[in-house]
Amino acid sequence: MLITDGLIDEISLSSTILDLIDREFLRIDNKEDFEIYKTDKDRSSLLKYEDFIITWFIEGLGNGTSITNHELTNNSNKLTEPIPR
């Protein structure tokens, strides 16, 4: 289950992000520090929770178009807070 008691399970979150990368809704750049970008691919076919993950992860924790390793580290405290519903 991805969300339990308002918290996101780490393994499920990682799996969902990797799946979204595989399906080209997200892409990853592994130069010096990794960066995950949202793509322009139409998200209308995504399940509600998949679209939410992109919005929450990239737009909420990142800068709106991507999230870097640095931003993820700086926002790591938000990963342990209940997600907004």
Order of alpha helices (4+ residues) and beta strands (2+ residues): beta-beta-alpha-beta-beta-alpha-beta-alpha
